[in-house]
């Protein structure tokens, strides 16, 4: 397995078919039993002369891309570890490093193994951000920034995934009264009707955190993005950022593999 911070052409891949159960587990951040490697290629992170102190263990189209995106925004060197087109192979790498909590992202920062994408982003910003991608502590935007950094997983992603599981079990075309993920989306839509970004006036790590659960909500048909014009415009705007495009090139070269199937009848 090559480890370098220079961009290289990845070796030819052999795709593995991802089962829906694996996709759900990966979306939930759960580990899966490792299987023999079916692919051995990996894209490489942004070019830099500095030796990276950060290795990102990644699953394509999952929360670990948040860390890659942040590093691209900051110009922070990193090594990216995953097996292209092979979710099980990538998870096996994570399990070998962190058997008690095999989740993506798992990062090796120096000699420390760290999980939880929000915590990883906060740690990297505190040590390498130099005030970038988060409002000043005394700014009126700072409380909003913190709110959305935590809301992204604590309320938004948790309800989207919970509602998806309920609907897949019920297999009904009529929404369950237990389903309330759209309420969390309306709350975000209302905020963006008055602010350009989730960090307030400027793009921040809160926007990086919020994109993942919105994409899950729309790709699974938990929510119809056309009903939320401010969120739709925000997503289009931040996905045009050069750092986001660089992240896609190295961390999601083939799109979201093994994605969750959309809810039936929607």
Secondary structure, DSSP 8 states (H G I E B T S, - for coil): ----SS-------------HHHHHHHHHT--------S----------SS--SEEEE--TTSTTHHHHHHHHHHT---EEE--TT-HHHHHHHHHHH-TTS--SSEEEETTEEEE-HHHHHHHHHHHH-TTTTS--TTSTTHHHHHHHHHHIIIIIIHHHHHHHHHHHHHT-SS--TT--HHHHHHHHHHHHTT-SBTTBSS--HHHHHHHHHHHHHHHTTSS-GGG-HHHHHHHHHHTTSHHHHHHHHHH-TT-STT-----TT-
